[in-house]
Amino acid sequence: MATKRDFYEVLGVAKNASDEDIKKAYRKLAMKYHPDRNQGEDAKAKEAEAKFKEVKEAYEMLSDAQKRAAYDQHGHAGVDPNMRGGAEGFGGFGDAFGDIFGDIFGGQGRGGRGGGRQVFRGADLSYAMEITLEEAANGKDSQLRIPSWDACDTCSGTGAKPGTSAKTCSTCHGQGQVQMRQGFFSVQQTCPQCRGTGKIIPEPCGTCHGQGKVKKQKTLEVKIPAGIDDGMRIRSAGNGEPGTNGGPPGDLFIEIRLKKHSIFERDGDDLHCAVPISFTKAALGGEIDVPTLGGKAAIDIPEGTQTGKQFRLRGKGIKGVRGSYPGDLYCHITVETPVKLTEHQRKLLKEFDESLSKGGGKHQPSGESWTDKLKGFFGG
């Protein structure tokens, strides 16, 4: 049996793709490989049919929040194949492909299978959270204040002015949908009169303006996992905008932003830092202390160390979210040139420089090599 391809690979999207990106990718591929567009018995038609089934299965799994979460955690083994719905072919696209034709012919949202009122999934919300490098490395529990919707107290959630009530829409007779004919197709559209609710509110509530709900704020507990990196997103299912007509709520996506650190720069699970040392320490060598996220560590500077020398401290980086072992810390040596010298110090340095010159190139191997290159360049 052939190994199943990764669902994200099938749709050609990244693993952190939004629901809208997944839906767009599916629409494009489903229209391309649909059997009605690839009729016949030749190999090309059969290949298109196989790809269509593969694309359909990938979308069915990734468009469902619970199935996607199970797939992200356990792969194909975490998805129950018995949960796949709908028959193959044009008549069995189910709600997903129905959305495609609904969009093409002006429909909106997703209707109930029995032809009742249309229900709409709530919009996703996005929140940018800025955290420190230490918080990213160790994880943290955080609280967010996000907008939410509660039933209007004035109208008890009906949307109608107190003492009045909503009326059944005379256009769709409470169904929320109307039949529209487009050439050979007969499709359902959202009722333009009631916008899919099936009801008309003659006198809207003055508090919620007929929505039956009012916007408030709620506090959400969020766990930031240890090892999370800049740009990663955390999905909080069901904490987006509420759905319409009983539709499911959207999701909240928390996008991580790392604050600039005063010492370290992060590169995946590795850390980098610049370590300045005096030219005396560089020349004579010796032990120095360097910072790590877990405290101080010592490194031994050999004699004659030059600027750019790199020291690697294994395991002193960050253990990523999906990593088995922490990364490394790379210390980049920078030899500092002394400034604001006194006359006495200047005199000592001149004497020191003269003593180096008398020793020839053995004290300055790079300088001698550079002089030889210049002579060759100028023909000396």
Buried (B, 14 or more C-beta within 10 A) or exposed (E): EEEEEEBBEBBBBEEBBBBEBBBBBBBBBBBEBBBEEBEEEEEEBEEBBEBBEBBBBBBBBBBBBEBBEBBBEEEEEBBEEEEEEBEEEEEEBBBBBBBBBBEEBEBBBBBBEEEBBBBBBBBBBEBEBEBEBEBBBBBBEBEBEBEBBEEBEBBEBBBBBEEBEBEEBEBBEBBBBBEEEEEEEEBBBBBEBBBBBBBBBEBBBEBBEBBBBBEEEEEBEBEBBBBBBBEBBBBBBBBBBBBBBEBBBBBBBBBBEBEEBEBBEBEEBBBBBEBEBEEEBBEEBEEBEBBBBEEEBEBEBEEEBEBEBEBEBEEBBBBBBEEEEBBBBBBBBEBEEEEEEEEEEEEEEEEEEEEEEEEEEEBBEEEEEEEEEEEEEEEE
